[in-house]
Amino acid sequence: MAKNTGVDLTRVRNLGVIAHIDAGKTTTTEHLLYYAGAKHKLGGVDEGTTDTDYDPEEQARGITIYSACVPFEWAGHTINLIDTPGHVDFTAEVERSLRVLDGAVVVFDGQKGVEAQSETVWRQANRYGVPRMVFVNKMDVVGANFARTLESVRSRLTPNPEEQGRPVPIIIPIGSGGAADSRTPFGGVIDLIEMKAKFFDAGDFGKTVRIADIPEENLAEAQEYREQLLDAITDHDEKDLVATAALKDLITSARLEGTEADPAKLRQLVREQCLARKIYPVLAGSGREHIGIQPLLDAVTFYLPSPLDRPAVVGTDAKGKEQKRKPDPKEPFCGLVFKASWHPNGNRFFIRVYSGVMKPNMRAYNPGKDTKENVAKLFHVHADPARGLEEVENGPAGDIVCVVGLKDTVTGDTLCETAHPILLETITFAEAVVSQSIEPESGADKDKLAHALEVLQLEDPTFKLKVSEGQTVMSGMGTLHLEVKRHRLERDFRLKVRAYPPRVSFREMLKAPRTVDVKVEKLGDKPAFAELKVSFTNFKTDKPVSVFNVVNTDANPVPVAFLAAAEKALFDSLQTGELGYPMMNAQARLLDAKFDPQVSTEDAFVAAAIRAYREATQDNVQLLEPIMKVTVTTPNQFVGSILGDLTRRGGQIDAQEMSPNGDMVELISRVPLRELFTYANEVRSLSQGRAAMGMEPHSYEPAPDSVLRQLMGE
């Protein structure tokens, strides 16, 4: 029987858990589910038994690859939780999740603090204006330091608190490190709102929480952090929020009178400041030691936004006029498809419903493609597909639902009502930087491989395909990204494939702007006519290639079909530059056109557009190569060897920072990707296995002439 999803939107939380790889994100997520009763046994990353890392590839590698949505209940709230990857190769999963989520928990390793991918996911959350909380995990690890991690968040992620908000602790740890540590081992947390200590019974995996007075030896530290909290939530001038001003007056009066402020009023003020991204509440704990997770769950319900707390989504109608949709079931329906996944019984499409109600048996309109889709049934999906789909009666505003078997819809598409069209902004993904040729071991599997690759491309917008000189070339965000795709071809599609060594995905860019006039008067032996004036410039937009038609058809009535054919030919030509690589930041503008009603055809205008492109790019393109931001954290004694190796690879050192305790150094550099395919192994060799590295795309820069000559076979 279908489940009725009539829920109170104020008690819904669409939550993402984001972090650098190995910060303990999936272990934390596993505990959230366990304490909420969504599962009856704790799983482990090392054992491959976690609910959100259900894919065999994730279980084998011990990392998250695919974002997974798990609905559960806590304290009368419905939480749609999405666990996201921490590895840079799979950052697209984070991008599309944050696009549709209302709030996020950012997990940090209490020993390592802010790491390379931490900065990336924080920037992604900034891009979509997502309110968030900070969870300092692994406080049980030797060397964990809450204050140091807090300072790294302040200095690296929120250096300008007036514009970027500030991290503000509301839960602090009692001790740090393990039993073998010389300091007080981590054993519980202090709630700065209630000014109480909380201890967690290890005998039942932390389910039993004991509330006690703050230990005498921790009281001074707790009072100091409490004062910092009160200062942070009362020093913003929120003139438009009457409730906030009134609450501040109450809290300020209580402080002056030496009385305790009401915890409920404190929570309300923290919530308002969190929603406005003035502050980021900070908590501490350890998923591995089962400490501090229930306070995190409570904080999700207390402080992170419901769908009603988020602004109305903005889009355009068929005429380009701005349209808005509030998160209200009474509004016309609209939703965004943020993820597609292959399934043998029909592809699954995950949709964030922004307004109205999505219903079974409806005809949903896709305004981006001007098509209609049949929505037979709606489902909620557990993280593990083996546990099946849960059919629901409807998908109201604020919900995340799944639809099976859409025909023309892909990630980033809008679905809405035909009578009330709205096109939402799509999701922008990073460019692929690594390519690899692939072919089936058996020629009979050629069509089967092509189909399988199309399926993988449907799922993953950063996975690209191209046929070049008879070879199928797949491109992605890194060597691990492509390796996972190859394994899926073998495991899910039972294909034996032969893959060639990875290679860099270069780009091309115009050296200088150029305007060309071209004329076509013959196609083969037959008379034809098309004349075009086209300007080509470097112009950076959200898309690498753009084509605009500014021909004045009132004064020059060229048929629309002819100009559309020329536009498409220009766009297709710009996809591959003169050297065979995609163009970047290329813009073509159709300035003028002439036609002959007797002999002009669409083919003639296509030929003219291709000729214009060739004249504009001849001896006028430069080769660009991807540059990666590389972060290496290493013991001090290996700095010289690693710096020398980075320099040998053409790296530019941007920063060299010593850790507060002086035993580790963080090196940040920019290095050409072509020098990094084996770097992860080599940096471990240079440091006796003690250095850690991470990298992410930074930019594209002109490639040296030697690289160009090598590509040209000279």
Buried (B, 14 or more C-beta within 10 A) or exposed (E): EEEEBEEEBEBBBBBBBBBBBBBBBBBBBBBBBBBBEBBEEBBEBEEBBBBBBBBEBBBEBBBBBBBBBBBBEBEEBBBBBBBBBBBBBBBBBBBBBBBBBBBBBBBBBBBBBBBBBBBBBBEBBBEBEBBBBBBBBBBBBBBBBBBBBBBBBBEBBBEEBEEBBBBBBBBBBBBBBBEEBEEBBBBBBBBBBBBBBBBBEEEEBBBEBEEEEBBEEBBEBBEEBBEBBBEBBBEBEBEEBEEBEEBBEBBEEBBEEEEEBBBEBBBBBBBBBBBBBBBBBBBBBBBBBBBBBBBBBBBBBBBBBBBBBBEBBEBBBEEEEEBEBBBBBEBBBBBBBBBBBBEEEEBBBBBBBBBBBBBBEBEBBBBBBEBBBEBEBBBBBBBBBEEEBBBBBBBBBBBBBBBBBBEEBBBBBBBBBEEBBBBBBBBEBBBBBBBBBBBBEEEEBEEBBEEBBEBBBBBBBBBBBBEEEEEBBBBBBBBBBBBBBBBBBEEBBEBEBEBEEBBBBBBBBBEEEBBBEBEBEEBEEEEBBBBBBBBBBBBEEEEBBBBBBEBEEEEEEBBEEBBEBBBBBBBBBBEBBBBEBBBBBBBBBBBBBBBBEEBBBBBBBBBBBBBBBEBBBEEBBBBBBBBBBBBBBBBEEBBEBBBEBBEEBBBEBEEEBEBEEEEBBBBBBBBBBBBBBEBBEBBBEBBEEBBBBBBBBBEBEEBEEEBBEEBEEE
